[in-house]
Amino acid sequence: MTCSMTALSSGRAAFPPIWLLAGLALWLHPVPVRPACSAEPPRVPTIRSAKPDPAFERLFRRDEGWIGSDAIYSIPLPDESWLWVFGDTLVGEVRGGRRSNVSMVNNSFGRQRGFGTDMQVELHLQRDAQGRTTSFVTPRDKPGYFWIWDGLVVDGRLYLFTTRLTSPGTITAFDWKLLDQSVVIVENPLDPPAQWRHHQVDFPHGHFSETSEYLWGLDVVQEGEWIYTFGTRRGAATDPRELVLARVAPRDFLQFDRWQFHARGEWVADPRQSSGLAAGVGTEGSITWLPGYRLWVYVYSPPLDATIQIRAARTLTGPWSDPQSLYTCPDPQRNPRIFCYAAKGRILPGTRNELLVSYATNSFEMLPDVSADAEIYQPRFVRVMLEPAR
């Protein structure tokens, strides 16, 4: 059995417009997910090859200024360029394969124009009135700093998910505490980031405590009449993470009391009733539509695992397949202190079966290793060819 035409597919919606539902009934009662697909998940497309892409990596190499980062989200913009979103970013110099005069800011951006032989990437750092490098986006009237997740453009505005966190101020790989989440709204995303007009609003559905965590913004997808936001949840810090899903009508994106959360085949108002769609996942990842296969694929790095994994589903709500190995990062083989994380995939424009997968590397001894080896903490890219769909 395959999906009927009422199931989620690119450019179509399986649910009625939110404004056609009667009164407050939508918020008082769960909305069933229309059962249009087989209960069996699909098979992951066959991987023909997965090879490093050094040419693409060179677009992000610099000898001074921006010299490395992680997160590596990519957001399509209305002018067909890509916005690259980075997390903690190293600033300094690279000489002879070593970094020097290193400092760190907590977020930065890049802008890619063109693909193939004409592609160019500009990397942007923010500077204050004294010329010092700073983060582009910082919490308003709160201590700490922001990590930026995924986002999307709706009606010309860019919406970015962020998480506020604190740390003692040392440069280490795990020296932080998550506090809460916000959404940053950029009014003019096509301008250079230094010229952005932006503001931020608290996002109430992020939750962080010693016994539970809900983290939203792993990926954001506009599908038909809904915006779907993926996140992860877990119990205690040692519990495995699960993939979770929320939705909202585009016009209600900032009306956070109108968000709905997927829970065992229904949509409910309480995010803590969310049910997991996949287990054993990482905090970051990507959800990508493959038009040739009419499948969604989920690319991610399991926690502290060098093997990037991929799952597939016919609809965003699943069922999602078991994970399959996509690519094993070779970096730990040359230094056992290196670990790989933050894998994401996106389909290359003009193709139907070719993914560009990114991932980050860091070290369990971050400060000495990233200074001595400029190849650590650089965006890594892998070109993945899938067998053509039949």
C-alpha positions as CSV (number, residue, x, y, z in Angstrom):
1,M,0.0,0.0,0.0
2,T,1.3,3.5,-0.9
3,C,0.3,7.0,0.2
4,S,-2.9,8.3,-1.2
5,M,-3.2,11.8,-2.7
6,T,-4.4,13.0,0.7
7,A,-1.1,12.3,2.4
8,L,1.6,14.9,2.9
9,S,3.6,15.4,-0.2
10,S,5.7,18.4,-1.5
11,G,3.4,21.3,-2.1
12,R,0.2,19.6,-0.7
13,A,-1.4,19.5,2.7
14,A,-3.3,16.7,4.4
15,F,-5.2,18.9,6.7
16,P,-8.0,21.6,6.2
17,P,-7.0,25.2,6.6
18,I,-7.0,26.2,10.3
19,W,-9.5,29.0,9.8
20,L,-12.2,26.7,8.5
21,L,-12.4,24.7,11.7
22,A,-15.2,25.5,14.0
23,G,-14.6,28.0,16.8
24,L,-12.4,26.8,19.6
25,A,-12.9,23.2,19.0
26,L,-9.5,22.9,17.4
27,W,-7.8,23.9,20.6
28,L,-10.1,21.9,22.9
29,H,-9.9,18.5,21.1
30,P,-7.1,16.7,19.4
31,V,-7.2,16.7,15.6
32,P,-6.7,13.2,14.2
33,V,-4.0,12.8,11.6
34,R,-5.6,11.5,8.4
35,P,-4.4,7.8,7.9
36,A,-3.4,7.9,4.3
37,C,-0.3,5.7,4.3
38,S,0.8,2.2,5.1
39,A,1.8,1.6,8.7
40,E,5.1,0.2,7.3
41,P,7.9,2.8,6.9
42,P,9.6,3.0,3.5
43,R,13.0,1.7,2.7
44,V,15.9,4.3,2.7
45,P,17.0,4.9,-0.9
46,T,20.1,3.0,-1.9
47,I,23.3,4.9,-1.5
48,R,25.4,4.7,-4.6
49,S,28.3,6.7,-3.2
50,A,29.3,9.1,-0.3
51,K,32.5,11.0,-0.8
52,P,34.1,14.0,0.8
53,D,33.7,17.2,-1.2
54,P,37.0,19.2,-0.8
55,A,36.1,21.7,-3.4
56,F,33.0,22.7,-1.4
57,E,35.0,22.8,1.8
58,R,37.5,25.2,0.4
59,L,34.6,27.8,0.0
60,F,34.6,28.0,3.8
61,R,38.4,28.2,4.4
62,R,39.9,31.5,5.5
63,D,43.4,32.4,6.7
64,E,42.1,35.2,9.0
65,G,38.9,36.5,10.5
66,W,36.4,33.7,10.3
67,I,38.4,30.5,10.8
68,G,36.0,27.8,11.8
69,S,32.6,27.0,13.2
70,D,29.9,24.4,13.7
71,A,26.1,24.0,13.4
72,I,26.2,24.6,9.6
73,Y,22.5,25.1,8.9
74,S,21.5,26.2,5.4
75,I,18.3,28.2,4.7
76,P,17.0,28.9,1.1
77,L,16.3,32.6,0.6
78,P,13.8,34.1,-1.9
79,D,16.6,35.3,-4.3
80,E,17.8,31.6,-4.7
81,S,20.8,32.2,-2.5
82,W,21.5,30.1,0.6
83,L,22.0,31.6,4.1
84,W,24.5,29.5,6.1
85,V,23.9,29.7,9.9
86,F,26.8,28.9,12.2
87,G,27.1,28.3,15.9
88,D,30.2,29.1,18.1
89,T,32.7,30.7,15.6
90,L,36.4,30.9,15.9
91,V,38.0,34.3,14.9
92,G,41.8,34.7,14.4
93,E,44.5,33.7,12.1
94,V,45.7,30.4,10.4
95,R,49.4,30.0,9.6
96,G,51.1,26.7,8.7
97,G,48.0,24.7,9.6
98,R,47.8,26.2,13.1
99,R,45.4,28.8,14.6
100,S,46.7,31.8,16.6
101,N,45.1,34.9,18.3
102,V,41.9,32.9,18.7
103,S,38.7,34.2,20.1
104,M,35.2,33.0,19.9
105,V,31.7,34.5,19.1
106,N,28.5,32.5,19.5
107,N,27.0,32.9,16.0
108,S,27.9,34.0,12.5
109,F,26.4,33.8,9.0
110,G,27.4,33.0,5.5
111,R,25.8,33.7,2.1
112,Q,26.2,31.5,-0.9
113,R,25.3,32.5,-4.4
114,G,25.4,30.2,-7.3
115,F,26.1,26.5,-7.6
116,G,28.7,24.6,-9.6
117,T,31.6,26.4,-11.0
118,D,30.2,29.9,-10.3
119,M,29.3,29.5,-6.6
120,Q,30.7,31.9,-4.1
121,V,30.4,32.1,-0.3
122,E,30.7,35.2,1.8
123,L,31.4,34.7,5.5
124,H,30.1,37.5,7.8
125,L,31.3,38.6,11.2
126,Q,29.7,41.3,13.3
127,R,31.9,44.1,14.8
128,D,31.1,46.7,17.3
129,A,31.9,50.4,17.3
130,Q,35.4,49.6,18.6
131,G,36.0,47.1,15.8
132,R,35.8,44.1,18.1
133,T,34.2,40.9,16.8
134,T,30.8,40.2,18.4
135,S,27.9,37.8,17.9
136,F,25.2,38.9,15.5
137,V,22.3,37.9,17.7
138,T,22.4,38.2,21.6
139,P,19.6,37.8,24.2
140,R,17.7,40.9,25.0
141,D,17.7,41.9,28.6
142,K,18.9,38.4,29.7
143,P,22.3,37.0,30.6
144,G,24.0,34.3,28.4
145,Y,24.2,33.9,24.7
146,F,22.4,32.4,21.7
147,W,22.9,29.3,19.6
148,I,20.9,29.5,16.4
149,W,19.1,26.6,14.9
150,D,17.1,26.3,11.7
151,G,14.6,28.8,10.3
152,L,12.6,29.8,7.2
153,V,11.4,32.8,5.3
154,V,7.6,33.5,5.4
155,D,6.2,36.5,3.6
156,G,9.7,38.1,3.2
157,R,10.6,37.7,6.9
158,L,13.2,35.3,8.2
159,Y,12.4,33.4,11.4
160,L,15.3,31.8,13.3
161,F,15.0,29.5,16.3
162,T,17.5,30.2,19.1
163,T,18.5,28.7,22.4
164,R,19.8,30.8,25.3
165,L,22.6,29.2,27.3
166,T,25.4,30.1,29.7
167,S,28.9,28.8,30.4
168,P,31.8,29.8,32.7
169,G,33.4,31.4,29.7
170,T,36.1,28.8,28.9
171,I,36.5,27.4,25.4
172,T,35.7,23.7,25.9
173,A,33.4,21.3,24.0
174,F,30.7,20.7,26.7
175,D,30.9,23.7,28.9
176,W,27.3,25.1,28.8
177,K,23.8,25.0,30.3
178,L,20.6,25.4,28.2
179,L,18.1,27.8,29.6
180,D,15.2,28.8,27.2
181,Q,14.4,29.5,23.6
182,S,13.4,32.5,21.5
183,V,12.5,33.2,17.9
184,V,14.5,36.0,16.1
185,I,12.6,37.8,13.3
186,V,14.6,39.4,10.6
187,E,12.7,42.0,8.5
188,N,15.2,42.2,5.7
189,P,17.0,38.9,5.3
190,L,18.3,39.6,1.7
191,D,20.5,42.4,3.0
192,P,24.0,41.7,4.5
193,P,23.6,40.4,8.1
194,A,25.3,43.6,9.5
195,Q,22.4,45.6,8.1
196,W,19.6,43.3,9.4
197,R,16.7,44.8,11.3
198,H,15.7,42.2,13.7
199,H,13.9,41.6,17.0
200,Q,13.2,38.6,19.2
201,V,10.3,37.1,21.1
202,D,10.3,34.4,23.8
203,F,9.4,30.9,22.5
204,P,7.5,29.3,25.4
205,H,7.6,25.7,24.2
206,G,11.3,25.1,24.8
207,H,11.8,23.5,28.2
208,F,15.0,22.6,30.1
209,S,15.2,21.0,33.5
210,E,17.1,18.2,35.2
211,T,14.3,15.8,34.5
212,S,13.1,16.8,31.0
213,E,14.1,18.7,27.9
214,Y,12.2,19.9,24.9
215,L,14.4,21.6,22.2
216,W,12.7,23.0,19.1
217,G,14.1,24.2,15.7
218,L,16.1,21.1,14.5
219,D,14.4,21.7,11.1
220,V,11.5,23.9,9.9
221,V,9.5,22.9,6.9
222,Q,6.6,24.7,5.2
223,E,4.3,22.1,3.7
224,G,1.0,23.2,2.1
225,E,-1.0,25.2,4.6
226,W,1.2,24.4,7.7
227,I,4.7,25.2,9.0
228,Y,6.2,22.1,10.7
229,T,8.9,22.5,13.3
230,F,10.9,19.5,14.4
231,G,12.6,19.2,17.7
232,T,14.0,16.7,20.2
233,R,13.0,15.7,23.7
234,R,14.5,13.6,26.4
235,G,14.1,12.9,30.1
236,A,17.2,13.1,32.3
237,A,20.5,14.1,30.7
238,T,21.5,10.5,30.2
239,D,18.3,9.5,28.5
240,P,18.2,9.0,24.7
241,R,16.7,11.8,22.6
242,E,13.6,11.4,20.5
243,L,12.5,13.3,17.4
244,V,9.2,15.3,18.0
245,L,7.1,17.5,15.7
246,A,4.9,20.6,15.9
247,R,2.8,22.5,13.4
248,V,1.1,25.9,13.1
249,A,-0.6,27.9,10.3
250,P,1.9,30.4,8.7
251,R,-0.3,33.4,9.7
252,D,-0.2,32.2,13.4
253,F,3.5,31.4,13.6
254,L,4.1,33.9,16.4
255,Q,0.8,33.0,18.2
256,F,2.4,30.3,20.3
257,D,-0.8,29.3,22.0
258,R,-2.1,28.1,18.6
259,W,0.8,25.7,18.1
260,Q,-0.1,22.0,17.9
261,F,2.1,19.0,18.8
262,H,2.0,15.5,17.3
263,A,1.1,12.9,19.8
264,R,0.3,9.3,18.8
265,G,-1.6,10.1,15.7
266,E,-3.3,13.3,17.0
267,W,-2.5,17.0,17.2
268,V,-2.6,18.3,20.8
269,A,-2.0,21.7,22.5
270,D,0.4,20.5,25.2
271,P,4.0,20.0,23.9
272,R,4.8,17.7,26.8
273,Q,2.3,15.2,25.4
274,S,4.4,15.0,22.2
275,S,5.2,11.4,21.1
276,G,8.6,10.5,19.7
277,L,8.9,9.8,16.0
278,A,12.4,8.3,16.2
279,A,14.7,7.4,19.1
280,G,18.4,7.7,19.7
281,V,18.8,10.9,17.7
282,G,21.1,13.9,18.1
283,T,20.2,17.5,18.9
284,E,20.7,18.6,15.3
285,G,19.7,17.2,11.9
286,S,17.7,17.9,8.8
287,I,14.5,16.9,7.1
288,T,14.7,16.9,3.3
289,W,12.1,16.2,0.6
290,L,13.4,13.9,-2.2
291,P,11.0,14.6,-5.1
292,G,12.2,11.7,-7.2
293,Y,11.4,9.2,-4.5
294,R,8.4,11.1,-3.0
295,L,10.1,10.6,0.4
296,W,11.3,12.7,3.3
297,V,14.8,11.8,4.6
298,Y,16.1,12.6,8.0
299,V,19.9,13.0,8.3
300,Y,21.6,13.3,11.7
301,S,24.6,12.4,13.8
302,P,23.8,10.1,16.8
303,P,25.5,11.3,20.0
304,L,29.3,11.0,19.9
305,D,29.0,8.5,16.9
306,A,31.2,8.9,13.9
307,T,28.6,7.3,11.6
308,I,26.1,9.7,10.1
309,Q,22.7,8.1,9.8
310,I,19.6,8.5,7.5
311,R,16.0,7.6,7.9
312,A,13.0,7.8,5.5
313,A,9.3,8.5,5.7
314,R,6.4,9.1,3.3
315,T,5.0,11.8,5.5
316,L,6.5,14.2,8.1
317,T,4.5,12.4,10.8
318,G,6.1,9.0,9.8
319,P,6.4,6.2,10.3
320,W,10.1,6.7,10.0
321,S,12.3,3.9,9.0
322,D,15.1,2.4,11.1
323,P,18.4,4.2,10.7
324,Q,20.8,3.3,7.9
325,S,24.5,4.2,7.8
326,L,25.1,7.1,5.4
327,Y,28.8,8.0,5.9
328,T,31.4,7.3,8.6
329,C,33.5,10.4,9.4
330,P,37.2,9.6,9.0
331,D,38.5,12.4,11.3
332,P,38.7,10.4,14.5
333,Q,41.1,8.0,12.8
334,R,43.9,10.6,12.8
335,N,43.2,11.9,16.3
336,P,41.1,9.8,18.8
337,R,40.2,13.0,20.7
338,I,38.2,14.2,17.6
339,F,34.4,13.6,17.5
340,C,31.9,14.3,14.7
341,Y,28.5,15.8,15.2
342,A,25.8,18.1,13.7
343,A,25.2,16.2,10.4
344,K,22.6,17.7,8.0
345,G,21.7,17.0,4.4
346,R,20.1,19.1,1.7
347,I,19.3,18.3,-1.9
348,L,21.4,20.1,-4.4
349,P,19.5,22.4,-6.7
350,G,18.9,20.9,-10.1
351,T,19.2,17.3,-8.9
352,R,16.7,14.7,-7.7
353,N,19.0,12.2,-6.1
354,E,22.1,14.1,-4.9
355,L,22.6,15.3,-1.3
356,L,25.1,17.7,0.1
357,V,25.8,16.5,3.7
358,S,27.6,18.7,6.2
359,Y,29.0,17.8,9.6
360,A,31.2,19.4,12.3
361,T,34.2,18.2,14.2
362,N,35.6,19.1,17.6
363,S,37.9,17.7,20.2
364,F,37.4,16.5,23.7
365,E,40.4,18.8,24.4
366,M,39.1,21.7,22.4
367,L,41.4,24.6,23.3
368,P,44.8,23.0,22.6
369,D,43.6,20.9,19.7
370,V,41.8,23.5,17.6
371,S,44.8,25.8,18.0
372,A,47.3,23.2,17.0
373,D,45.2,21.7,14.1
374,A,43.3,24.1,11.9
375,E,41.5,21.2,10.2
376,I,39.4,20.6,13.4
377,Y,36.3,22.7,13.8
378,Q,35.9,23.4,10.1
379,P,32.7,22.7,8.1
380,R,33.0,19.3,6.5
381,F,31.0,18.3,3.4
382,V,30.1,15.0,1.7
383,R,28.5,14.5,-1.7
384,V,26.0,11.7,-1.5
385,M,24.7,10.0,-4.7
386,L,21.5,8.0,-4.3
387,E,20.4,5.4,-6.8
388,P,17.8,7.0,-9.1
389,A,14.2,6.3,-8.2
390,R,12.4,3.8,-10.5
